[in-house]
Amino acid sequence: MIPTLLTLLPADDSSWITFDVPSLMQNFWSATFDGLTFGSIYALVALGYTLVYGVLNLINFAHSEVFIMGCYGVFFTLNFLGFGPSAPNLSLGSIIVNLLLALIVAMVASALTAFLLERLAYRPLRRRNAPRLVFLITAIGASFTIQYTIFLVRGPNPEAALTMFRPRPIFDVFGTIVDSQQLLIVIAAVIMMIFVDRFISTSRTGRGIRAVAQDPDTATLMGVNKERIIVTTFVIGGILAGAAALFYVMKIPSGVQYNGGFILGIKAFAAAVLGGIGNVRGALVGGLLLGLIGNYGQILLGNSQWTDVVAFVVLVLVLLLRPEGILGTSLGRSRA
Amino acid sequence: MYRKKAITTLAAAATVGMLLASCANQAAPQATGGGATTGAGSNIPVLTSIETPKDAVLPAGDGKATCPSTTTIAYVGAETGANAQLGINIYNGIQLAINQHNKSNANCQVQFKKFDTEGDPNKATGPVTQVTKESNIIGVVGLPFSGESKATGNIFQQVGLVHITPAATNPTLTDNGWSTFFRGLGNDAVQGPAAAKFMVDKLGAKKVYVVQDDSDYGIGLGTTTSQALGSNMVGLDKVTTGQKDFSATISKIMNAKADAVFYSGYYAEGAPFDQQLVGKGYTGPFVGPDGLKDDQFIKQAGDASANAFFTCPCIPGELIPSFATAYTALTNAQPGTYSIEGYDATTVLLAGIDKGNQDRAKLLNWVKTYDADGLSKHYKWNDKGELQAPAVYGYKVQNGKIVPIGQIGQ
């Protein structure tokens, strides 16, 4: 037994866990900005998980495919508009118009996917009062169905990379450049999330969403159209996933692939849980934190293979101390 | 309601404003970044022809061979999966060799069977076991990748079935005591030092940043390259298969002021990595091994791929006119990476069959004692199954195409 265990030990000192503090100091700001950029994308996708969980108590595992359909929407639109591997030689105005067009198509593609998913996969089950486990299995099944349908149509390889615009340095913080791409993604994502937050807390539909989340039966008795609220929730999640898709393809042009949403979906789900699933603000906090922790962790521990280890260890620790997530699960309560 | 509209308008206006700000001056030059420019590398001339051995053994043979009509050679390796293209390049080379052999030898029609592993070590054992059970299969070309070769070498060993890999380059594969495993190309113990020498001598790099993935191949090659670089290496990072965001690694590279980056892995990660690296303003060369050398790399990295160089223990088959013409006639495509290696490995097996080695034991013995020129290089193995005189070639990207720049590491 002991000899066996000994062979499991690393062969030399360099294989042990070491903390590279100087490297973290040196790369702190760029790790922060990159972490926030990716964190914003996680957060936008996480909102889709959180909203659906809030109203249905369902973990919609097919949301990663709602997201990837948005990525395909971005790809096909920009491809059609003549974007290629090099940064386009277009005027500023036409780039904005093109990107807005891609954004709209992506939002429509994702929202439509989410809508169909709800109609074809979940609503029939709700009609029959299926147990919760059945919903979960259906979600996983729907995820695979969409993934492999894309695989059959588009093949195993990612789509060719498209460059939307070349990132430009905007300002620098202690010598670390913040570029236009990072700034655009973070600010646009935060604005969208503030907008969703206000929408949920002030609009009539938002009130309906909160009412259904709190108590579906009473909400129905009070005149809320539950089915309509559920569809709306899926569509809002889809629209946000479409926006995330534009930013994701902007950052990672070669990410448009049949299974390209899978890992991002898992991270976004983790972000939702970290912030408090069912909580709109929690998704933002969770997403940004997950992006930052993963980046700090991998630099501190010396290599990128630690990213997910660190992120998920932190997730577990947070959940041990606060099982409901950082901001708690509160879509139903008025805090959202 | 009024309030909601106001917020909507505000959000829309702010988003457009952001877009405006971020796209402004987008035609202006790039941010400053890593040290050297690609200038050093772009001077390296493109190789336009290579010498082929005069007395190379060809699949056609003398035309007088006889063998049972059940005699079969198999290809086991990726036909689908993320890295399928390498597999397709290989089995087309095999198909060409068998077609040429069968056309010339009317009394020896060798069958060809393909088995798909998706290039995945976990999925490879099934097809390999099936191959060992089909007694008509007396020789195998494969498996192409190091991970799957490691997972299945024992199965071939148990039944004494000879297999020549046309692509797996992890050095430790020949340390397993397998007597049925033969490598039809140089391994990474040769490729790593050749890559290091190329970066330091030809590209003039003094501070190379090495990044390796978590595959057997990436780790093995990363190690041999780092060792050969010695003090010319400025840092090492490790990434995972399937990773898409390389921003933290790139931040370290930029802070280290690296003048060359070596990525030890496959194109699925290497391409987005190079693209993000260039997007952050890195202007030095990006060097990768055979796992990156594929048109998919260019497709997925976009314009960023212009700074890429590849090292490969593979011979540029497209520069051998007789082979390239026949290959294009068969497949409507140019020979790809490892097409000629697949062709040559098959030729070794076919030559054995023609000489009457028509069961597994005899064919294994034939390969063991083989000593002759193939179209691409000389084939003679040592007792571990390594080629005695492997060659490593350098390649670069020019106008969106991968072109050879000659033998490196000498």
Interface residues (C-beta under 8 A of the other chain):
Chain A: S23 Q26 N27 S30 A31 D34 T37 F38 G84 P85 S86 A87 N89 L92 I95 I96 L99 L100 P156 N157 P158 A160 A161 L162 T163 F165 R166 P167 R168 P169 I170 I177 D179 S180 Q181 L183 L184 I187 A188 I191 M192 I194 F195 R198 F199 T202 S203 K251 I252 P253 S254 G255 G260 I263 L264 N295 Q298 I299 G302 N303 S304 Q305 T307 D308
Chain B: R3 K4 I7 T8 A11 A14 T15 V16 M18 L19 L20 A21 S22 C23 A24 N25 Q26 A27 A28 Q30 A31 T80 G81 A82 A84 D214 L236 D237 K238 V239 T240 G242 Q243 K244 D245 F246 S247 A248 T249 S251 K252 M254 N255 A268 A271 P272 Q275 Q276 G279 K280 G281 Q296 K299 Q300 A301 G302 D303
